[in-house]
Amino acid sequence: MLRNSAAAVILISCFTATAWAQAPSTTGPAASPPSKPATKKAAPKAKAAAKQPVAETGPCRLGVISALGDRFSVHKFGLTIFENEESEAPIDGWGLDDLPLARVRAATGADPSVRRIAYPKGAFEPHYNPKSRFLPDPSEGLPAIVRNITSNANCERYLVITKYNAVVSGTKMEIKGIGAYSQGIGSFARHYHLFANVAINMYDGTSYERISRTLAALGATFAGGLGLTEDPLTKLDEQLFPNPPESASSSAALKERTRALVSARLDRMIPVYLQP
């Protein structure tokens, strides 16, 4: 009986040791803490809507209409008319028609009653290329064109900037609008010039009658044309002369020189028309 009890005790001890051996260790590596929830990125803010141009309101004292266009004339004059060459180059992006409004605003201190008047493409074609060569057609004149494009503008006056054809001083050589010309025999003793034939007219906003230039305006025009020395803005180096004419479009230096010359012409004439 005693022997059987001892055997039972030994058997229970074996089972107990086996159970301890199979129990999970409490000294193993600690369980990793639960991961933090991923931070939700804030949605990017929507871009602000593009600002719409503010509509011009209030009275319009002066409407500025520029029809200088986007063509650059290139003339080559030789000893005889048979050596003369004439062509035009497109100058999209030069912004010549932006200059008159900028110069008027510079002279008026950014007066809000001065506005630029937009017009459809080709509106000034009858002025530059009239069909009636011998008997002028009133419908092709500037007053009629200005009236047609300003029906809803209601400005007190309109300042109209156009270009015209002129002749080289002391010669019969015609230079058209805005551009450059060279003069000489072949490549010998040839000289190069910029020119900007810019005209300004002012019209009454009700009657569309032309407001005549004052003596001061005439004086300003003649003073510029009767200089004893050559205007440095018109003198052009040979390397800037567009040869071939199409190269004018890509010449940044020629663009800046032309814009400077046109601005100078406007600055000389515009103040006279802004006088009461």
Secondary structure as GFF3:
##gff-version 3
##sequence-region A 1 276
A	DSSP	alpha_helix	2	22	.	.	.	ID=ss1
A	DSSP	beta_strand	60	66	.	.	.	ID=ss2
A	DSSP	beta_strand	71	77	.	.	.	ID=ss3
A	DSSP	three_ten_helix	81	83	.	.	.	ID=ss4
A	DSSP	beta_strand	85	90	.	.	.	ID=ss5
A	DSSP	three_ten_helix	96	98	.	.	.	ID=ss6
A	DSSP	alpha_helix	99	108	.	.	.	ID=ss7
A	DSSP	beta_strand	114	116	.	.	.	ID=ss8
A	DSSP	alpha_helix	125	128	.	.	.	ID=ss9
A	DSSP	three_ten_helix	138	140	.	.	.	ID=ss10
A	DSSP	alpha_helix	142	149	.	.	.	ID=ss11
A	DSSP	beta_strand	155	163	.	.	.	ID=ss12
A	DSSP	beta_strand	165	167	.	.	.	ID=ss13
A	DSSP	beta_strand	174	176	.	.	.	ID=ss14
A	DSSP	beta_strand	178	185	.	.	.	ID=ss15
A	DSSP	beta_strand	188	196	.	.	.	ID=ss16
A	DSSP	beta_strand	198	204	.	.	.	ID=ss17
A	DSSP	beta_strand	210	211	.	.	.	ID=ss18
A	DSSP	alpha_helix	215	225	.	.	.	ID=ss19
A	DSSP	beta_strand	235	236	.	.	.	ID=ss20
A	DSSP	three_ten_helix	238	240	.	.	.	ID=ss21
A	DSSP	three_ten_helix	245	250	.	.	.	ID=ss22
A	DSSP	alpha_helix	252	273	.	.	.	ID=ss23
###
